[in-house]
Amino acid sequence: MNKELLKKSQSLIALFVLCLAISLLSDKFLTANNLWNVLRQISVNVCISVGMTLVVLTAGIDLSVGSVLAFTSAVCAGLLKNGIALESFDLFIGFTTLGGILAALLIGLLIGVFNGWVITRFSLPPFVVTLAMLTVARGATMLYTQGMPISNLGTSFEYIGSGWLIGIPVPVWISLIVVLIVVFISKKTTFGRYIYAIGGNEKAAFLSGININSIKLAVYGIAGLMAAVGGVLVSSRLNSAQPNAGTSYELDSIAAVVIGGTSLSGGIGSVTGTVIGATIIGVLNNGLVLLNVSPFWQQVVKGLVILLAVIIDQKSKKK
């Protein structure tokens, strides 16, 4: 019983040890401003990672989330800034803040559903399909923005990424709401049980009458939607959409999922574990910056952390 409890708590213990180590090495870590800054940064990865968790629980993967984030961010900013001009009809369509955000979320959802459709329709490996979408979405972002940032998007939009509500940053509230919704879906609904069943044994799930393709379409759609939420948070915080936004975010997302205890083979894991994993990644990034570690070494460290988490996952499966 103690061993089982220790296994479930290992990511939480790792977070505590990491925070303790960084606080001893830097007196800036435990300041209020820094901790709020860490939570703001973590919010984006949390939103992306909870969507990734559902995909990984079905034994899939989505490498396109960083590029989808960039594309939806650019589209949202472009609609807010320039609207849609239909010159042949002498018509101009302007977008409110809500309209631009909803358009971005819809596009993210559709891209995710398209990923799921290609994977299920042609029985292709998720790795290959989402890697292709990574390239397509990144290219589409460059085409849409012409490689230039889209800035000055308005104070109401900027408030979403930079504002405060009841003493807590708005992005933290948004990520909390997202986490609560996805936890409820994964733990309290039939849909959530089907996700775990598919990841645990897809053949058995199929023989039990579960519509495998529909579930996969839904989880990839949710992953795309969550990437779009991250895109809105990133662009609103900067009050600008950058064409290179979201670069390597898919790695941070996968790292958060694996460190949080979700098995890459599917069927095992939780959204709450992923939140802890995302917090570990965020604290690690912040700590390396505070300690003036080179950005190149930061990538090396994150890569080693991911490798260690996968090794621990595989050893746990064997046991």
N, C-alpha and C positions, 0 to 999 in steps of 0.2 A: 504493500500500500504506500509506504514511504518512497519507494523507488518510482512508483507511478506518479506520485505527486511531484517528485523532484524532476521527472522527465517533462511534465506539463509546465513546470515553473522555470525551466532552464533559460528560456529567452528573457523572462522577467529578471532573473538573477543576473544574466549577462548585461542587461540594461543598467541595473543598479551598480554593478562593478565598473562599467564603463563611465557612468556619471561620477562615481567616486574618484576614479583615476584622473579624469579630466579636471575635476574641481580641485584636486591636489596639485595638478600641474599648472593650472591657470586660475587666477583669482577673478577673472572676468566671466567665467562660465556661469556661476550661480547668481549673477546680477539679474534683476527683474527684466531689464531691457533685452538682455541676451536670451533669456528663457522665452519671452514672448516672441522674439525673432525666430527662435528655433521652432516654436509651435506654428508660426505662420508658414515657414518653409516646409515643415512636415505635412501641413494640411493638403498641399498639392499631391504629394506622393501617397498620402493616405487614400485620397479619392481614387487615384489611378489603381492603387494596389488592391483595394477591396474588390474592384471589378476583375482584376487579374486573378484574385483568389478563386473566384467562381469558375474561371476558365481552367485554372490549374487543378481544381478539385475534380474536373471532368477528364483529367489527364491530358489537357491541351496546353497551349501556350500562345501568347499574343505579343509578338515583337513589334507591332505597329503602333502601340499606344503613344509613344513619344512623337511620332510623325503626325498621328491623328490629332494630338494635342496642338501641335503647331498649326495644322491646317484649319481646325475649327477656331482657334484663336485668331488667325488671320481673317477668316471669313466674318467672324463676329465684329472685329475691328473695322473691316472694310464696309460692312453694312451700316455700322454706326456712323462712320466718317463720311462715306460717299453714297450710301443707299444703292438703289438699282435704277439706272437710267435706260429707258427703252426709247431710243431716239426715233425709231421708225413709227412708233405710236405717239410720239411727243408726250411721253409719260415718265414721271419720276416717282419712285417709291422710296419714301424715307422710313427709317427704322428707329423706334424708341429703344431705350436700353433693354427693356424686357423682350422686345421683338428680336433684337440682335442676339441676345442670349439664347432664346428659344430656337432660333434658326441654327445656331452653333450646336446646340444639344441634339437637335434633330439630325443634323449632318453626321455627328459622331455616332449616333444610334444606327443610322443607315449604313455607315461604313462598317461598323461592327457586325451588323446583320449580313452584309455582303460577304464579309470574311467567313462567317459561319455557314452561309449558303454554299460558297465555293468548297469549303472543307467537306461538308456533308454530301453535296451533289456529286462531286468528282472523287470522293474518298481520298483526298490529298492530305499529307501531313500538315498539321497546323503550323509547324515551324516554317515550312516552305511558303505557304499561303500568306502568312502574316509578315514574313520577311519581304515578300514581293510588295505587299501593301505599304510596308515601311518606306520603300523606295518610291512608290507611286504617290503616296501622300506628301512626302517631302518634296518631290518634284512639283506637285500641284501647288504646294505652298509657295515655292519659288516663283512659279508662273503667276500666281495670283498677286503676289506682292512685288514682283519684278526685283526680288532680292533686296527690297527696301523696307524699313519698318513703317508701320502705320501708327501714328502717334496722336496725342491730344484727343482722347476719346470722350471727354466730359467728366465732370466731377461726380455725377451720379453713378457712372460706371466704375470710376476709380475707387469709390467708397466700398465696393464689394471686396476688393483686394486689400485696401489700406485702412478701412474704417474700423471703428470699435462699437460694440453693442453690449451694454451693461458691463463695461469694464473688461470685455474679452474681444479679441480681434474677430471681425466678421468671418474670415476664412476658417477659423477654428470652429465657429458655430456651424458653418456649412459642412465641414468635414465630419463633425459630430453627428449631424442629421443624416448624412450619407451612411455613416457607419451603423447607426441605429436601424435604419431601414434595411440595409443589407444583412445585418445580424438577424433581424426578424425574418427576412426572406429565407435565409439559409437554415435557420433553426426551427422555425415555427410553421412552415408551409410545406405542402406536398411537393411543390416545385423544388424546394431546398433539399428534401429527402431524395428526390430523383437525381439531383446533381451528385450527391454523395454515392448513390447507387451506381451511377454510370462510371464514376471514377474508380469505385471499388471493383466492379466487374461488369464491363459493358455488355458482354454476351448474356450474362444472367439477367441484367436489367432489361435487355431486349426481350428475352424469353418471358419476363414478368409482365410484358405488355407496355413498357414505358416507351414513349415516342422519342427515341434518341435524338433524331435530327431536330425536332422542335426545341428540345432542351438546349442543344448546342447552339442553335440559332439565337435563342434568348440570352445565353450567357455571353456570347461574343457581342451581341447587341448591347448588353449592359456594360461590357468592358469598353466598347466604343463610346458609350454615353458618359462613363466615368472619366475617360480621357478628355472628352469635351468639357466636362466640369472643371477639370484641371486646367484646360486651356483658358477658360474664362477667368479663373483665379489668377493665373500667371499674367495675362494681358491686363487685367484690371489693376493688379498690384503695380505694374510698371506704367500703367496708363498708355500702353503701347504694345503692339503685336510685332514680335521679332521673327523674321523668316527662319532663323536657326533655333527657335525656341524648342524645348523638349528633347534636345539632343542627349542621348544616353539615359533618358528617363525610364525607358523600358528596362534597363539594367537595374536601376534603383528599385523599380517596382518588383521585378522578379526576386531581387535580393531581399526585399521586405517580406515577400510571401514565403520564401524558403527559410529565412532566419526565424520567421514567426511560427515555423513548425509544420507548414503545409507541404505534403509530399509531392514531388514532381511527377510521381507515378499516379497521382490522383486518389480521391476517396478519403484522405486523411488531412485534417487541418481545420482552421477556424479563422473567421474574420478578425476576432479579437487578437489572436496570435499575430496576424498580419499587421495590425495597428502597432503592436509592440515592436515588431520587426522594422516597420517604417520609422518608429521613434529611435530605434538603435541606429539606423542609417543616418537619420537627421542629426542626432547627437554626435555621431562619429564625424560627419562632415563638418559640423560646427567646431568640434574639438580640434580637428586637424587645422582648420583655418586659424583658430585662436593660438595654436602652437606654432603658427607660421610654417607649416609643412608645405612643401612644394605641391602645386596642383597635380603634377605628374605622379608624385608619390601617393597622393590621395587616391588616384585611380588604381594604383597597384594594391594599396591596402584594401579598398573595396572589393577588388577582384579576389584577393585572398580570403576575405571574409565570406564571400559567396561560395568559394570552393570548400571552405571549412564547413559551412552549413550543409552543403550537399553531401559531403563525406559523412557527417553526423546523421543525416537523413537516411543514407544507405545502410549505415551500420545499425540504426534503429530498426529498419525493415527486416534485416537479416535476423536480428534477435527475436 
